Amino acid sequence: MKTRLLVLGIPLLLVIAIVAFFSLPWILIFIGIQSQPNPPRPEITYGEFPFRLEYEIKGERKVIQDTLICEFDGFGADEGRGKYRKWKQRLASGNVSGDFVILEKLNELEKIGFYPGSADYYMNDSEWYKENNSSFPNAWLVKNEKGDVSGEDYLEEDQLFEKYHIKLISWEPSPPIKNSFIENKK
């Protein structure tokens, strides 16, 4: 009986020790992040930002005039930033896949998309982006409706023209708003 307990018990203890060794740091990080207070709430939680994008595709000039709508979406948390304010963005026209303005549909799954910049920038909530982080004069190969892209999907200006005959000519975004943030009351 003791031998059977040793044969089963020692490997089980070893497995538990290995799992605890690798998962404990992540559990402690998660608990630490969740115990942080939320950052201050934005005073302005909604904004509309008209823009104009002019481009040429196969020799034909096109213009997209639309409005980027940005809204406060609560708080998020991750290991890199701790707790942070989340923003969602969409276009008034609906001509969007994820966060990308669609310039050209290549097939059912792939489209050429332009990134107009982050909601954080437009809502003046960015320590990351002090200036507009749009992809101009470059674009992205967007692979589905969610707007999934990878580093290989980034199309620099010359690649965009050589492969797809698209040239971004001008980008006129609205400036970000002046926003303030209200401390949370306990």
N, C-alpha and C positions, 0 to 999 in steps of 0.2 A: 504494500500500500504506500509506504513512504517512498519507495523507488518510483512508483507511478506518479506521485505528487511531484517529485523532483524532475522527472522527465517532462511533465506537462507544465509545471510551475516556472522553471527557469526560462524556457523559451518565451512563455507568456510575459514574464517580468521584463525580459529583454526587449520584446516588441513594445510593451508599454513605455519603457524607458526611452527607446528610439523615437517613438511618436511624440512623447512629451518633450524631448530634446529639440525636435524640429518645429513643433507647433506652439510651444510655450512662448517664445519671443513674439510670434504673430498675435497670439491671444493677448499678451500684455500691451502690445502696440495698439490693438483694437480697443481695449479697455481704456488706455490712456487718451486716445483720440476722442472716444465717446464721452469721457468725463470733462473734456474742455467745454467752456461756454461757447455758444454760437457767436459768430462775429456780429457787429452792429447791423441792423436792418437798413436797407436803403430808404431814403426819404421818397425818392421817385422810383416806382416799381414798374413803370410802363413807358415805352418810348417808341416813336415812329421816325424813321430816318430815310427820307427819299434819296434815291441815287440814280445815276445815269451811267450806263456802260455802253460804249460804242466799240464794235468789233467788225472785222471783215472775215467772211467765210467764202472761200472759192471765188474771190473777186467781188462779192456782193457785200455792201455795207449794211449792218443791222444795228439797231439801237434797242437796248432794254432800259426802260424807265420803270422803276418799281419802288416799293417801300419796304425796308427791313423793319420788322416789328420785333421788339425785344421786351421780354417780361421776366420779372423776378420769379424764380421757381423754388424758393425755399433754400435749405442749406444742405450741403453735402460734406463728406469727409473722406480723406485718403491719407496714405502714409507720407506723401510728399508735401502737402499743404496743411494738413490738419483739417479743421473745419473751415468751410468757405461758403460764400454766397453762390448759388447756382442761378444761371440765366438760361432761358430758352429763346430761340429766335426762329422767325419764319418770314416768308415773303407775303405781302398782301395779295399778290397774284396767284400764289400757290405754285409758281414755276420753280420748284425747288426739289432737291433730293438730298436729304440730310440738311447740311448747312450750305449747300452749293446751289448757285444759280445755274440752271441748265442752259448751255449755249447750243449744243448739238446732240441729238440722239443718234448714236452709232448703230445700236441694235436694241433688243429687248432688255438686255442687262447693262450695257455700257453706254455712258454719256460723257460728254465733255462738260465739266463744271467749273465755275468761277467761284472762289471763296471771297465773299464781301467783307470779311473781318468778323471779329468775335463780339458777341453781345456785351461782354465785359468791357471792351474798349468803348463802345457806343454809350453805355450806361455809366461811364467814368468810374469803373470799379476794377481797375487793373493795375496791379503792380508789375504785371508781366508785359503789357503792351502799352507803351506811352505814346505810340503812334499807330495809325491804322495798320493792321496786320493782314490786309487783303492779299490775295495771290497775284495781283496785277504786277507785271504784264504776263504772268504765267497762269496756268490752269491745272486742273486735275482730271484724271480718268476715273470717273465715279462708276462703281461696279454694281450698285443696286439701289433700291429706293431709300434705304437707311443712310445712304451717303458714305458707305464704307470705302476707305482709301488706305493705301500703304505708301511708304516712302518711294516705292518704285512707280507709283501712279502719278507722281508729281511731274508735270510737263513744263519744262522751261520754254521760254518764248521761241527759241529756234526749233526745238522739238515739236512744239505745237504747230508751227507753220509748216515744217517739212513733212510731218506725218499726217496732219489733219487739214492743212491749208487754212488755218485760223490764225488771225492776228488781232490781238487786243489793242485798240487804238487809244481810247481814253477812258478814264475812271474818275467820276465826280461824285464822291460820297458826301453825306451830310456830316458835319462835325459832331463830336460827342456832346452829350448834355453836361451840365454842371450838376453833380449829384452830391448829396451829403448822406451821412450814415448815422443812424440814431442808436445810441447805446441801449442795450437791453436792460430793462428795469427788473430788478429781482423782487 
